[in-house]
Amino acid sequence: MTLQVDVVTIFPEYLAPLGVSLLGKAQERGLLDVRLHDLRTWTGDIHRTVDDSPYGGGPGMVMKPEPWGRALDAVVAAGGPAPAPRLLVPTPSGRPFTQEMALELAAEPWLAFACGRYEGIDSRVLEHAGDRMRVDEVSLGDYVLAGGEVAVLVVVEAVARLLPGVLGNAESHRDDSFAPGGMEGLLEGPVYTRPPVWEGREVPAVLQSGDHKRIARWRRDGALRRTAQRRPDLLAGLAERLDDRDRAVLEQAGFDCPPGAVAT
Ligand code: 6SD
């Protein structure tokens, strides 16, 4: 099965990285089919205008609805009788994009992306699109980009690496930090490779011991400490999954452990 991805943007060249590395290979193997579209194809004037001043005043410009309406019509029509794609629209005011959403999107056959620029797209475009397809406005995080293109790179990469056959066995996504049941919502701890000493710094002896049980425990300790330090919000949801050793490690790291379930 191929995941088809259509991207409408005024800067198709911004999406060139989708043809490189992992995603380039996925496209060569027929697992992913990315189609880029220049919004200006669907403008109607000599200047190929895509923006206009905002109603109600204020700074900047807003993307005009007509080119967007025609672009989305054309993308949907190119699918013939296929059900319309899910439409994703990056915006700082969207729902947070998460690993859970990436997993959900990886199960779809067809995704379309609308890249805003300037102050965004006239709101009627997404309202209208919502009459014939599922539309989700998504945010990567609480910072402001110049347009949706970089967010599309992020979302497509996060989704495509979950498609069967895109990652090899060695690089499986099963134990990703945010995979359900993978790292159990903990951040990955530190990792090392050869040489065993570099710039006077040694690889921790436990990793060279061959004792797989001790190594697993050491890694979990590192993941717990790092999560407590950098993302204490992630630990709050984990109370029920912490064993006594986990709690000891966290207390020692100066973290006030969330209480576990009370035995009945
Ligand atoms: C004007 C955009 C589209 C501007 C964005 C998304 C996130 N998480 N930050 N910034 C963004 C998306 C900004 O078009």
Residues whose N, C-alpha, C, O or C-beta is under 5 A from the ligand:
A	BS01	6SD	P90 T91 P92 G116 R117 Y118 E119 G120 V138 S139 L140 G141 Y143 V144 L145 A146 G147 G148 A151
